[in-house]
Amino acid sequence: MTFTVEIRDPEDVKEGNHTVKIFVSADEIEKLLVDLQHLKTSEPGTNVRLFSSAWGGGELSSTPQRKDSVMTNLLRIWRTE
């Protein structure tokens, strides 16, 4: 099971020069598709929150995939208009 969100060049976040990387294993893609399907039929403003085990939920893996990245502990995907 792999589903991590990592930030490359985190020191550049304030300047907007960073890169977000998402690593997902095949089994986690199905779970993500279910979450996205739920958002598709939800009201605008609804969101899906995915946490690392360090922050409680465990939907996100806690093992970094790249040495040049820093993991994030929360991914929120929002439904807009």
A tleap script that builds the chain and sets N, CA, C and O, in Angstrom:
source leaprc.protein.ff14SB
mol = sequence {
  NMET THR PHE THR VAL GLU ILE ARG ASP PRO
  GLU ASP VAL LYS GLU GLY ASN HIE THR VAL
  LYS ILE PHE VAL SER ALA ASP GLU ILE GLU
  LYS LEU LEU VAL ASP LEU GLN HIE LEU LYS
  THR SER GLU PRO GLY THR ASN VAL ARG LEU
  PHE SER SER ALA TRP GLY GLY GLY GLU LEU
  SER SER THR PRO GLN ARG LYS ASP SER VAL
  MET THR ASN LEU LEU ARG ILE TRP ARG THR
  CGLU
}
set mol.1.N position { 0.837 -1.178 0.000 }
set mol.1.CA position { 0.000 0.000 0.000 }
set mol.1.C position { 0.882 1.241 0.000 }
set mol.1.O position { 1.677 1.445 0.917 }
set mol.2.N position { 0.741 2.052 -1.011 }
set mol.2.CA position { 1.475 3.315 -1.072 }
set mol.2.C position { 0.556 4.410 -1.545 }
set mol.2.O position { -0.080 4.299 -2.594 }
set mol.3.N position { 0.491 5.461 -0.770 }
set mol.3.CA position { -0.209 6.669 -1.171 }
set mol.3.C position { 0.426 7.792 -0.372 }
set mol.3.O position { 0.028 8.055 0.763 }
set mol.4.N position { 1.413 8.452 -0.961 }
set mol.4.CA position { 2.070 9.552 -0.268 }
set mol.4.C position { 1.948 10.828 -1.083 }
set mol.4.O position { 1.845 10.801 -2.309 }
set mol.5.N position { 1.963 11.935 -0.372 }
set mol.5.CA position { 2.005 13.259 -0.977 }
set mol.5.C position { 3.279 13.902 -0.453 }
set mol.5.O position { 3.470 14.027 0.756 }
set mol.6.N position { 4.139 14.304 -1.361 }
set mol.6.CA position { 5.434 14.846 -0.973 }
set mol.6.C position { 5.681 16.167 -1.686 }
set mol.6.O position { 5.205 16.396 -2.798 }
set mol.7.N position { 6.435 17.021 -1.021 }
set mol.7.CA position { 6.759 18.329 -1.584 }
set mol.7.C position { 8.247 18.389 -1.861 }
set mol.7.O position { 9.071 18.182 -0.970 }
set mol.8.N position { 8.574 18.673 -3.096 }
set mol.8.CA position { 9.969 18.857 -3.478 }
set mol.8.C position { 10.303 20.335 -3.309 }
set mol.8.O position { 9.484 21.192 -3.640 }
set mol.9.N position { 11.467 20.640 -2.809 }
set mol.9.CA position { 11.920 22.000 -2.562 }
set mol.9.C position { 10.990 22.740 -1.604 }
set mol.9.O position { 10.507 23.826 -1.925 }
set mol.10.N position { 10.731 22.150 -0.411 }
set mol.10.CA position { 9.792 22.775 0.517 }
set mol.10.C position { 10.215 24.175 0.975 }
set mol.10.O position { 9.378 24.980 1.381 }
set mol.11.N position { 11.517 24.456 0.906 }
set mol.11.CA position { 11.975 25.789 1.292 }
set mol.11.C position { 11.483 26.862 0.324 }
set mol.11.O position { 11.510 28.049 0.647 }
set mol.12.N position { 11.036 26.452 -0.857 }
set mol.12.CA position { 10.552 27.390 -1.865 }
set mol.12.C position { 9.028 27.535 -1.873 }
set mol.12.O position { 8.477 28.177 -2.767 }
set mol.13.N position { 8.345 26.951 -0.896 }
set mol.13.CA position { 6.878 26.972 -0.890 }
set mol.13.C position { 6.344 28.391 -0.901 }
set mol.13.O position { 5.427 28.698 -1.663 }
set mol.14.N position { 6.897 29.260 -0.074 }
set mol.14.CA position { 6.396 30.637 -0.001 }
set mol.14.C position { 6.558 31.377 -1.321 }
set mol.14.O position { 5.761 32.261 -1.635 }
set mol.15.N position { 7.569 31.032 -2.089 }
set mol.15.CA position { 7.800 31.688 -3.373 }
set mol.15.C position { 7.030 31.028 -4.511 }
set mol.15.O position { 7.024 31.546 -5.628 }
set mol.16.N position { 6.380 29.895 -4.251 }
set mol.16.CA position { 5.622 29.199 -5.280 }
set mol.16.C position { 6.485 28.412 -6.249 }
set mol.16.O position { 6.040 28.089 -7.351 }
set mol.17.N position { 7.712 28.100 -5.855 }
set mol.17.CA position { 8.625 27.378 -6.730 }
set mol.17.C position { 8.793 25.912 -6.335 }
set mol.17.O position { 9.826 25.310 -6.627 }
set mol.18.N position { 7.806 25.341 -5.685 }
set mol.18.CA position { 7.898 23.960 -5.231 }
set mol.18.C position { 7.085 23.043 -6.147 }
set mol.18.O position { 6.305 23.503 -6.981 }
set mol.19.N position { 7.283 21.764 -5.974 }
set mol.19.CA position { 6.580 20.750 -6.752 }
set mol.19.C position { 5.889 19.795 -5.790 }
set mol.19.O position { 6.484 19.368 -4.801 }
set mol.20.N position { 4.631 19.456 -6.078 }
set mol.20.CA position { 3.911 18.454 -5.295 }
set mol.20.C position { 3.937 17.152 -6.076 }
set mol.20.O position { 3.633 17.120 -7.269 }
set mol.21.N position { 4.306 16.078 -5.388 }
set mol.21.CA position { 4.370 14.760 -6.010 }
set mol.21.C position { 3.414 13.835 -5.271 }
set mol.21.O position { 3.365 13.834 -4.041 }
set mol.22.N position { 2.652 13.044 -6.030 }
set mol.22.CA position { 1.741 12.077 -5.433 }
set mol.22.C position { 2.137 10.697 -5.952 }
set mol.22.O position { 2.225 10.476 -7.160 }
set mol.23.N position { 2.370 9.784 -5.029 }
set mol.23.CA position { 2.743 8.399 -5.354 }
set mol.23.C position { 1.615 7.491 -4.886 }
set mol.23.O position { 1.251 7.511 -3.710 }
set mol.24.N position { 1.054 6.690 -5.803 }
set mol.24.CA position { -0.090 5.849 -5.472 }
set mol.24.C position { 0.124 4.447 -6.045 }
set mol.24.O position { 0.414 4.291 -7.231 }
set mol.25.N position { -0.019 3.443 -5.203 }
set mol.25.CA position { 0.049 2.057 -5.681 }
set mol.25.C position { -1.300 1.684 -6.290 }
set mol.25.O position { -2.301 2.365 -6.068 }
set mol.26.N position { -1.318 0.603 -7.055 }
set mol.26.CA position { -2.525 0.188 -7.778 }
set mol.26.C position { -3.716 -0.011 -6.845 }
set mol.26.O position { -4.833 0.384 -7.179 }
set mol.27.N position { -3.489 -0.623 -5.671 }
set mol.27.CA position { -4.609 -0.875 -4.767 }
set mol.27.C position { -5.192 0.422 -4.206 }
set mol.27.O position { -6.389 0.493 -3.927 }
set mol.28.N position { -4.366 1.429 -4.042 }
set mol.28.CA position { -4.848 2.710 -3.517 }
set mol.28.C position { -5.557 3.541 -4.590 }
set mol.28.O position { -6.354 4.420 -4.262 }
set mol.29.N position { -5.277 3.273 -5.852 }
set mol.29.CA position { -5.963 4.005 -6.927 }
set mol.29.C position { -7.464 3.738 -6.850 }
set mol.29.O position { -8.260 4.660 -7.029 }
set mol.30.N position { -7.860 2.507 -6.590 }
set mol.30.CA position { -9.283 2.176 -6.468 }
set mol.30.C position { -9.941 2.969 -5.341 }
set mol.30.O position { -11.044 3.490 -5.510 }
set mol.31.N position { -9.274 3.063 -4.201 }
set mol.31.CA position { -9.828 3.829 -3.075 }
set mol.31.C position { -9.939 5.300 -3.432 }
set mol.31.O position { -10.924 5.952 -3.086 }
set mol.32.N position { -8.938 5.824 -4.118 }
set mol.32.CA position { -8.970 7.224 -4.534 }
set mol.32.C position { -10.120 7.469 -5.511 }
set mol.32.O position { -10.797 8.493 -5.422 }
set mol.33.N position { -10.342 6.548 -6.431 }
set mol.33.CA position { -11.445 6.687 -7.374 }
set mol.33.C position { -12.797 6.714 -6.668 }
set mol.33.O position { -13.690 7.459 -7.071 }
set mol.34.N position { -12.954 5.915 -5.628 }
set mol.34.CA position { -14.191 5.926 -4.846 }
set mol.34.C position { -14.383 7.296 -4.196 }
set mol.34.O position { -15.481 7.851 -4.222 }
set mol.35.N position { -13.314 7.835 -3.616 }
set mol.35.CA position { -13.395 9.165 -2.997 }
set mol.35.C position { -13.740 10.236 -4.027 }
set mol.35.O position { -14.555 11.119 -3.758 }
set mol.36.N position { -13.128 10.160 -5.195 }
set mol.36.CA position { -13.404 11.149 -6.235 }
set mol.36.C position { -14.819 11.014 -6.774 }
set mol.36.O position { -15.460 12.016 -7.088 }
set mol.37.N position { -15.310 9.792 -6.884 }
set mol.37.CA position { -16.686 9.574 -7.322 }
set mol.37.C position { -17.664 10.183 -6.314 }
set mol.37.O position { -18.675 10.774 -6.694 }
set mol.38.N position { -17.352 10.033 -5.039 }
set mol.38.CA position { -18.177 10.642 -3.993 }
set mol.38.C position { -18.200 12.167 -4.158 }
set mol.38.O position { -19.257 12.789 -4.059 }
set mol.39.N position { -17.047 12.754 -4.405 }
set mol.39.CA position { -16.989 14.209 -4.598 }
set mol.39.C position { -17.785 14.649 -5.819 }
set mol.39.O position { -18.390 15.721 -5.817 }
set mol.40.N position { -17.785 13.837 -6.843 }
set mol.40.CA position { -18.493 14.176 -8.075 }
set mol.40.C position { -19.981 14.401 -7.821 }
set mol.40.O position { -20.596 15.249 -8.469 }
set mol.41.N position { -20.559 13.661 -6.897 }
set mol.41.CA position { -21.986 13.774 -6.608 }
set mol.41.C position { -22.284 14.603 -5.361 }
set mol.41.O position { -23.440 14.711 -4.951 }
set mol.42.N position { -21.260 15.184 -4.763 }
set mol.42.CA position { -21.430 15.985 -3.548 }
set mol.42.C position { -21.676 17.450 -3.882 }
set mol.42.O position { -21.479 17.895 -5.013 }
set mol.43.N position { -22.107 18.174 -2.877 }
set mol.43.CA position { -22.311 19.612 -3.013 }
set mol.43.C position { -20.958 20.326 -3.104 }
set mol.43.O position { -19.979 19.865 -2.516 }
set mol.44.N position { -20.893 21.449 -3.836 }
set mol.44.CA position { -19.672 22.254 -3.828 }
set mol.44.C position { -19.292 22.620 -2.386 }
set mol.44.O position { -20.156 22.917 -1.561 }
set mol.45.N position { -18.014 22.593 -2.108 }
set mol.45.CA position { -17.520 22.866 -0.763 }
set mol.45.C position { -17.246 21.613 0.041 }
set mol.45.O position { -16.620 21.677 1.099 }
set mol.46.N position { -17.710 20.468 -0.450 }
set mol.46.CA position { -17.426 19.193 0.197 }
set mol.46.C position { -15.970 18.826 -0.078 }
set mol.46.O position { -15.431 19.154 -1.135 }
set mol.47.N position { -15.340 18.147 0.872 }
set mol.47.CA position { -13.957 17.741 0.647 }
set mol.47.C position { -13.702 16.362 1.211 }
set mol.47.O position { -14.419 15.880 2.088 }
set mol.48.N position { -12.665 15.741 0.686 }
set mol.48.CA position { -12.162 14.467 1.179 }
set mol.48.C position { -10.846 14.770 1.868 }
set mol.48.O position { -9.981 15.442 1.306 }
set mol.49.N position { -10.698 14.275 3.084 }
set mol.49.CA position { -9.461 14.481 3.836 }
set mol.49.C position { -8.757 13.154 4.012 }
set mol.49.O position { -9.340 12.189 4.507 }
set mol.50.N position { -7.510 13.110 3.608 }
set mol.50.CA position { -6.696 11.906 3.731 }
set mol.50.C position { -5.508 12.232 4.620 }
set mol.50.O position { -4.738 13.146 4.325 }
set mol.51.N position { -5.361 11.491 5.701 }
set mol.51.CA position { -4.315 11.736 6.691 }
set mol.51.C position { -3.276 10.625 6.682 }
set mol.51.O position { -3.566 9.485 6.320 }
set mol.52.N position { -2.063 10.977 7.087 }
set mol.52.CA position { -1.051 9.953 7.346 }
set mol.52.C position { -1.376 9.304 8.689 }
set mol.52.O position { -2.167 9.839 9.466 }
set mol.53.N position { -0.769 8.161 8.957 }
set mol.53.CA position { -0.995 7.517 10.254 }
set mol.53.C position { -0.460 8.387 11.397 }
set mol.53.O position { -0.960 8.308 12.519 }
set mol.54.N position { 0.548 9.211 11.118 }
set mol.54.CA position { 1.081 10.109 12.144 }
set mol.54.C position { 0.041 11.133 12.591 }
set mol.54.O position { 0.085 11.618 13.721 }
set mol.55.N position { -0.887 11.457 11.708 }
set mol.55.CA position { -1.935 12.424 12.027 }
set mol.55.C position { -3.269 11.758 12.300 }
set mol.55.O position { -4.257 12.446 12.553 }
set mol.56.N position { -3.321 10.439 12.255 }
set mol.56.CA position { -4.527 9.764 12.691 }
set mol.56.C position { -5.207 8.845 11.707 }
set mol.56.O position { -5.466 7.690 12.042 }
set mol.57.N position { -5.506 9.298 10.517 }
set mol.57.CA position { -6.340 8.515 9.617 }
set mol.57.C position { -5.683 7.281 9.048 }
set mol.57.O position { -6.278 6.203 9.056 }
set mol.58.N position { -4.484 7.415 8.561 }
set mol.58.CA position { -3.774 6.284 7.985 }
set mol.58.C position { -4.054 6.027 6.522 }
set mol.58.O position { -3.575 5.035 5.972 }
set mol.59.N position { -4.828 6.906 5.865 }
set mol.59.CA position { -5.075 6.722 4.437 }
set mol.59.C position { -3.814 6.989 3.621 }
set mol.59.O position { -3.608 6.379 2.571 }
set mol.60.N position { -2.982 7.890 4.098 }
set mol.60.CA position { -1.713 8.186 3.436 }
set mol.60.C position { -0.600 7.377 4.094 }
set mol.60.O position { -0.578 7.220 5.315 }
set mol.61.N position { 0.303 6.877 3.299 }
set mol.61.CA position { 1.444 6.124 3.814 }
set mol.61.C position { 2.364 7.046 4.598 }
set mol.61.O position { 2.340 8.266 4.437 }
set mol.62.N position { 3.171 6.434 5.447 }
set mol.62.CA position { 4.120 7.202 6.249 }
set mol.62.C position { 5.562 6.977 5.829 }
set mol.62.O position { 6.485 7.371 6.543 }
set mol.63.N position { 5.764 6.356 4.690 }
set mol.63.CA position { 7.108 6.094 4.189 }
set mol.63.C position { 7.356 6.957 2.958 }
set mol.63.O position { 6.686 6.784 1.940 }
set mol.64.N position { 8.317 7.890 3.039 }
set mol.64.CA position { 8.614 8.726 1.872 }
set mol.64.C position { 9.085 7.887 0.696 }
set mol.64.O position { 9.716 6.846 0.881 }
set mol.65.N position { 8.781 8.336 -0.499 }
set mol.65.CA position { 9.162 7.640 -1.718 }
set mol.65.C position { 10.419 8.231 -2.351 }
set mol.65.O position { 11.116 7.555 -3.107 }
set mol.66.N position { 10.704 9.491 -2.040 }
set mol.66.CA position { 11.869 10.176 -2.626 }
set mol.66.C position { 12.691 10.830 -1.524 }
set mol.66.O position { 12.141 11.345 -0.551 }
set mol.67.N position { 13.991 10.808 -1.682 }
set mol.67.CA position { 14.867 11.448 -0.703 }
set mol.67.C position { 14.901 12.959 -0.862 }
set mol.67.O position { 15.270 13.674 0.069 }
set mol.68.N position { 14.517 13.452 -2.043 }
set mol.68.CA position { 14.564 14.898 -2.277 }
set mol.68.C position { 13.222 15.569 -1.980 }
set mol.68.O position { 12.988 16.705 -2.393 }
set mol.69.N position { 12.344 14.867 -1.265 }
set mol.69.CA position { 11.016 15.386 -0.959 }
set mol.69.C position { 10.745 15.325 0.536 }
set mol.69.O position { 11.399 14.589 1.275 }
set mol.70.N position { 9.767 16.113 0.964 }
set mol.70.CA position { 9.287 16.091 2.344 }
set mol.70.C position { 7.821 15.680 2.292 }
set mol.70.O position { 7.047 16.227 1.506 }
set mol.71.N position { 7.442 14.727 3.122 }
set mol.71.CA position { 6.062 14.254 3.121 }
set mol.71.C position { 5.127 15.266 3.765 }
set mol.71.O position { 5.522 16.060 4.619 }
set mol.72.N position { 3.888 15.211 3.331 }
set mol.72.CA position { 2.841 15.971 3.988 }
set mol.72.C position { 1.923 14.980 4.692 }
set mol.72.O position { 1.810 13.829 4.269 }
set mol.73.N position { 1.272 15.415 5.753 }
set mol.73.CA position { 0.437 14.527 6.553 }
set mol.73.C position { -1.046 14.658 6.265 }
set mol.73.O position { -1.858 13.927 6.832 }
set mol.74.N position { -1.407 15.589 5.381 }
set mol.74.CA position { -2.818 15.794 5.069 }
set mol.74.C position { -2.975 16.205 3.614 }
set mol.74.O position { -2.300 17.113 3.130 }
set mol.75.N position { -3.874 15.521 2.933 }
set mol.75.CA position { -4.267 15.899 1.579 }
set mol.75.C position { -5.760 16.157 1.606 }
set mol.75.O position { -6.533 15.288 2.011 }
set mol.76.N position { -6.178 17.345 1.177 }
set mol.76.CA position { -7.602 17.659 1.080 }
set mol.76.C position { -7.928 17.925 -0.381 }
set mol.76.O position { -7.273 18.725 -1.049 }
set mol.77.N position { -8.947 17.242 -0.856 }
set mol.77.CA position { -9.406 17.419 -2.226 }
set mol.77.C position { -10.816 18.011 -2.133 }
set mol.77.O position { -11.719 17.398 -1.565 }
set mol.78.N position { -10.990 19.194 -2.691 }
set mol.78.CA position { -12.237 19.934 -2.569 }
set mol.78.C position { -13.077 19.828 -3.829 }
set mol.78.O position { -12.548 19.796 -4.940 }
set mol.79.N position { -14.376 19.776 -3.650 }
set mol.79.CA position { -15.350 19.856 -4.750 }
set mol.79.C position { -15.689 21.330 -4.950 }
set mol.79.O position { -16.139 22.009 -4.027 }
set mol.80.N position { -15.470 21.804 -6.152 }
set mol.80.CA position { -15.826 23.188 -6.468 }
set mol.80.C position { -17.115 23.188 -7.257 }
set mol.80.O position { -17.784 22.160 -7.362 }
set mol.81.N position { -17.467 24.325 -7.808 }
set mol.81.CA position { -18.708 24.512 -8.553 }
set mol.81.C position { -19.058 23.442 -9.454 }
set mol.81.O position { -20.088 23.513 -10.125 }
savepdb mol mol.pdb
quit
